[in-house]
Amino acid sequence: MSAQLLQTPIDYLKGVGPSRADLLRKELSIYTYGDLIQLFPNRYIDRTAYYKIRQLQDNSSEVQIVGKVVHLKMVEQKRGKRLVATFRDDTGEMELVWFRGHKWIKESIKINVPYVIFGKCNRYGSVFSMPHPEMELLSEHEQNLRTAMQPVYPSTEKLANKGVSNRIISKIIQQLFIETGGRFAETLSEPLIHQLQLLSKREAMFNIHFPKSQELLAKAQFRLKFEELFFIQLQLLMRNLLNKQKIKGFVFDRVGELFKDFYDHHLPFDLTGAQKRVIREIRHDMGTGAQMNRLLQGDVGSGKTIVALMSILLAIDNGFQACIVAPTEILATQHFNGILELIKPLGINIKLLTGSTKTSERKEIHEALENGSLHILAGTHAVLEDKVRFHNLGLAIIDEQHRFGVAQRAKLWHKNTTPPHILVMTATPIPRTLAMSLYGDLDISVIDELPPGRKPIKTVHRYDSNRLKVFAFMREEITKGRQVYVVYPLIQESEKMDYKDLMDGYASIEREFPKPQYQISIVHGQMKAADKDYEMERFAKGETQIMVATTVIEVGVNVPNASVMIIESAERFGLSQLHQLRGRVGRGAEQSYCILMTGHKLSTDSKTRLETMTRTNDGFEIAEADLKLRGPGDIMGTQQSGILHLNIADIVKDNQILKLARQYAQQLLRDDPSLASEENLPIRHTYAKISQKKNIWNYIS
């Protein structure tokens, strides 16, 4: 079908008209023929079976029956009227009922003429009744583009109320096929279709809307899902390829004194195999002359900071500056202190820039950055301000990247005429499926082993009724010289209630752990930043044994002596948040524990989350489970949500197809990087069309 035809406004399709077109635009974002053809059914009903009235059962399944309307009457009821028809076949009688649209229905129904009716039946005494049935004259039913599997299309309440039923949508799609002759231009190459034994585009489009059999429907779905995911992967891989060819990066070809000195004499512990592998990958990237764009994933406590520092030392050894940007002041300060401690013997200059840096200090930082005497800048969004200019920024590290918007990341690019190498770090494991889709144009490194000597955290689920035993366990751990976190949920809408819970909890802990024997810190969102820092500092120094807090401690508090994490109302947290909180303990050599406290009433999802947490410490497994529970939109947080607006594929359910699509896209670009060959012409045309659309894929990373 020509691309031009697919651009035709939906108003011109026979059977649509101005008011329906308006509804379709507002309710389903359908503007053109192309949009309508991409409205894929979300389920199908088997319309091969016809029931007799005598066979009807009192269940909620939809049935179709052939018979005649023999009588029509209006019945008064408490509010308004209902229209009732007596419907008869050769085995018995039933009722059809309408609560609205009486006049139109009464005028259009033909008495004693065979109809096919379809809908759900209710039983009242011995009589079955079908409210608002779909009705079609038997003569028309037999002529129609009839399929065994009837499609059910996405709809809205407004469409249903305005009479745009599923049957109407099916009819206008049928009309679209008639007007266009169902001629769809092929989008994939002949060899690809042959290798994967795919239906042609034309057959797939026909069978997704009007499947001739279960088997053809399955083949049509596979073909269209593969195609959608294949072009997404192609876009991402092409972008990666172009970046490497077009965007020149600084060449860091020397492994200099600082790197060697640190590696040989100042490493606080031996690197794990995974850390060594990742450092090699980064060194290779920075030496190629192309700009590095790498995502570094590593679970909480897997040692990403050391990898970041070694990359920074490579930059400094090659005469460049580096910066590390974090989403919160706590995290930025922690990076600053952590790196400062490690580089003390090396004589490198590092400064911290956040929203609360004093003006006089800022001035010094700006000057030192511009004259090149400042080697490393750690900070928050403040680093991205236009006023902050570098002498020669060679490496930018972004931590917890999903917390930064795309525009903010772009600002780092423009700090230099040649963009710096970019290393994106995250402790939120991204499921492989999502990583392939969202960060398909970044190279991905994973630190998948914990430093030696770390014991896995023991996680248990306890009900509120076990609270006294939990208090006893806290006492035991504190006696051994350990510290304890007690975390309460904080959900914006119910802040007052959460604050009350937190204060009630704090009061009961104070009763159980009285002063002066025990000291307790409290941290919550309504405190001033200085007070928060003071309380956290006391806990970090070991002056308090218990830290009662809301989720403000989720990222970036590092207290190796804390060995117990108690999460109150754990059912109110998402999986990744529970996993992040658990990662606050287990940072020392001692055995650590995470206790998930809940009430007895739990939803199925909550049970799954708690069961996953107690079963595994593997962040990737948890992320996969989270993705299944929440779906892709939620996981990426609001500014990334809506990214995966897919027409037919689902990256969770169809992750096998996604892997296959990526594999074939990679193979294609290896064999024909510019899609120049004759056989790849359909792919090149389709790719060019997709690339014109300013869709979200063009803005990622």
Rosetta blueprint (number, residue, H / E / L):
1 M L
2 S L
3 A H
4 Q H
5 L H
6 L H
7 Q L
8 T L
9 P E
10 I H
11 D H
12 Y H
13 L L
14 K L
15 G L
16 V L
17 G H
18 P H
19 S H
20 R H
21 A H
22 D H
23 L H
24 L H
25 R H
26 K H
27 E H
28 L H
29 S L
30 I L
31 Y L
32 T E
33 Y H
34 G H
35 D H
36 L H
37 I H
38 Q L
39 L L
40 F L
41 P L
42 N L
43 R E
44 Y E
45 I E
46 D E
47 R L
48 T L
49 A L
50 Y L
51 Y E
52 K L
53 I H
54 R H
55 Q H
56 L L
57 Q L
58 D L
59 N L
60 S L
61 S L
62 E E
63 V E
64 Q E
65 I E
66 V E
67 G E
68 K E
69 V E
70 V E
71 H E
72 L E
73 K E
74 M E
75 V E
76 E E
77 Q L
78 K L
79 R L
80 G L
81 K E
82 R E
83 L E
84 V E
85 A E
86 T E
87 F E
88 R E
89 D E
90 D L
91 T L
92 G E
93 E E
94 M E
95 E E
96 L E
97 V E
98 W E
99 F L
100 R L
101 G L
102 H H
103 K H
104 W H
105 I H
106 K H
107 E H
108 S H
109 I L
110 K L
111 I L
112 N L
113 V L
114 P E
115 Y E
116 V E
117 I E
118 F E
119 G E
120 K E
121 C L
122 N E
123 R E
124 Y E
125 G L
126 S L
127 V E
128 F E
129 S E
130 M E
131 P E
132 H L
133 P L
134 E E
135 M E
136 E E
137 L E
138 L H
139 S H
140 E H
141 H H
142 E H
143 Q H
144 N L
145 L L
146 R L
147 T L
148 A L
149 M E
150 Q E
151 P E
152 V E
153 Y L
154 P L
155 S L
156 T L
157 E H
158 K H
159 L H
160 A H
161 N H
162 K L
163 G L
164 V L
165 S L
166 N H
167 R H
168 I H
169 I H
170 S H
171 K H
172 I H
173 I H
174 Q H
175 Q H
176 L H
177 F H
178 I H
179 E H
180 T H
181 G L
182 G L
183 R L
184 F L
185 A L
186 E L
187 T L
188 L L
189 S L
190 E H
191 P H
192 L H
193 I H
194 H H
195 Q H
196 L H
197 Q L
198 L L
199 L L
200 S L
201 K H
202 R H
203 E H
204 A H
205 M H
206 F H
207 N H
208 I H
209 H H
210 F L
211 P L
212 K L
213 S L
214 Q H
215 E H
216 L H
217 L H
218 A H
219 K H
220 A H
221 Q H
222 F H
223 R H
224 L H
225 K H
226 F H
227 E H
228 E H
229 L H
230 F H
231 F H
232 I H
233 Q H
234 L H
235 Q H
236 L H
237 L H
238 M H
239 R H
240 N H
241 L H
242 L H
243 N H
244 K H
245 Q H
246 K H
247 I L
248 K E
249 G L
250 F L
251 V L
252 F L
253 D L
254 R L
255 V L
256 G L
257 E H
258 L H
259 F H
260 K H
261 D H
262 F H
263 Y H
264 D H
265 H H
266 H H
267 L L
268 P L
269 F L
270 D L
271 L L
272 T L
273 G H
274 A H
275 Q H
276 K H
277 R H
278 V H
279 I H
280 R H
281 E H
282 I H
283 R H
284 H H
285 D H
286 M H
287 G L
288 T L
289 G L
290 A E
291 Q L
292 M L
293 N E
294 R E
295 L E
296 L E
297 Q E
298 G E
299 D L
300 V L
301 G L
302 S L
303 G L
304 K H
305 T H
306 I H
307 V H
308 A H
309 L H
310 M H
311 S H
312 I H
313 L H
314 L H
315 A H
316 I H
317 D H
318 N L
319 G L
320 F L
321 Q E
322 A E
323 C E
324 I E
325 V E
326 A L
327 P L
328 T L
329 E H
330 I H
331 L H
332 A H
333 T H
334 Q H
335 H H
336 F H
337 N H
338 G H
339 I H
340 L H
341 E H
342 L H
343 I H
344 K H
345 P H
346 L H
347 G L
348 I L
349 N L
350 I E
351 K E
352 L E
353 L E
354 T L
355 G L
356 S L
357 T L
358 K L
359 T H
360 S H
361 E H
362 R H
363 K H
364 E H
365 I H
366 H H
367 E H
368 A H
369 L H
370 E H
371 N H
372 G L
373 S L
374 L L
375 H L
376 I E
377 L E
378 A E
379 G E
380 T L
381 H H
382 A H
383 V H
384 L H
385 E L
386 D L
387 K L
388 V L
389 R L
390 F L
391 H L
392 N L
393 L E
394 G E
395 L E
396 A E
397 I E
398 I E
399 D E
400 E L
401 Q H
402 H H
403 R H
404 F L
405 G L
406 V H
407 A H
408 Q H
409 R H
410 A H
411 K H
412 L H
413 W H
414 H L
415 K L
416 N L
417 T L
418 T L
419 P L
420 P L
421 H E
422 I E
423 L E
424 V E
425 M E
426 T E
427 A L
428 T L
429 P L
430 I L
431 P L
432 R H
433 T H
434 L H
435 A H
436 M H
437 S H
438 L H
439 Y L
440 G L
441 D L
442 L L
443 D E
444 I E
445 S E
446 V E
447 I E
448 D L
449 E L
450 L L
451 P L
452 P L
453 G L
454 R L
455 K L
456 P L
457 I L
458 K E
459 T E
460 V E
461 H E
462 R E
463 Y E
464 D H
465 S H
466 N H
467 R H
468 L H
469 K H
470 V H
471 F H
472 A H
473 F H
474 M H
475 R H
476 E H
477 E H
478 I H
479 T H
480 K L
481 G L
482 R L
483 Q E
484 V E
485 Y E
486 V E
487 V E
488 Y L
489 P L
490 L L
491 I L
492 Q H
493 E H
494 S H
495 E H
496 K H
497 M H
498 D H
499 Y H
500 K H
501 D H
502 L H
503 M H
504 D H
505 G H
506 Y H
507 A H
508 S H
509 I H
510 E H
511 R H
512 E H
513 F L
514 P L
515 K L
516 P L
517 Q L
518 Y L
519 Q L
520 I E
521 S E
522 I E
523 V E
524 H L
525 G L
526 Q L
527 M L
528 K L
529 A H
530 A H
531 D H
532 K H
533 D H
534 Y H
535 E H
536 M H
537 E H
538 R H
539 F H
540 A H
541 K L
542 G L
543 E L
544 T L
545 Q L
546 I E
547 M E
548 V E
549 A E
550 T L
551 T H
552 V H
553 I H
554 E L
555 V L
556 G L
557 V L
558 N L
559 V L
560 P L
561 N L
562 A E
563 S E
564 V E
565 M E
566 I E
567 I E
568 E L
569 S L
570 A H
571 E H
572 R H
573 F L
574 G L
575 L H
576 S H
577 Q H
578 L H
579 H H
580 Q H
581 L H
582 R H
583 G L
584 R L
585 V L
586 G L
587 R L
588 G L
589 A L
590 E L
591 Q L
592 S L
593 Y E
594 C E
595 I E
596 L E
597 M E
598 T E
599 G L
600 H L
601 K L
602 L L
603 S L
604 T H
605 D H
606 S H
607 K H
608 T H
609 R H
610 L H
611 E H
612 T H
613 M H
614 T H
615 R H
616 T L
617 N L
618 D L
619 G H
620 F H
621 E H
622 I H
623 A H
624 E H
625 A H
626 D H
627 L H
628 K H
629 L H
630 R H
631 G L
632 P H
633 G H
634 D H
635 I H
636 M L
637 G L
638 T H
639 Q H
640 Q H
641 S L
642 G L
643 I L
644 L L
645 H L
646 L L
647 N L
648 I L
649 A L
650 D L
651 I L
652 V L
653 K L
654 D L
655 N H
656 Q H
657 I H
658 L H
659 K H
660 L H
661 A H
662 R H
663 Q H
664 Y H
665 A H
666 Q H
667 Q H
668 L H
669 L H
670 R H
671 D H
672 D L
673 P L
674 S L
675 L L
676 A L
677 S L
678 E H
679 E H
680 N H
681 L H
682 P H
683 I H
684 R H
685 H H
686 T H
687 Y H
688 A H
689 K H
690 I H
691 S H
692 Q H
693 K L
694 K L
695 N L
696 I H
697 W H
698 N H
699 Y H
700 I L
701 S L
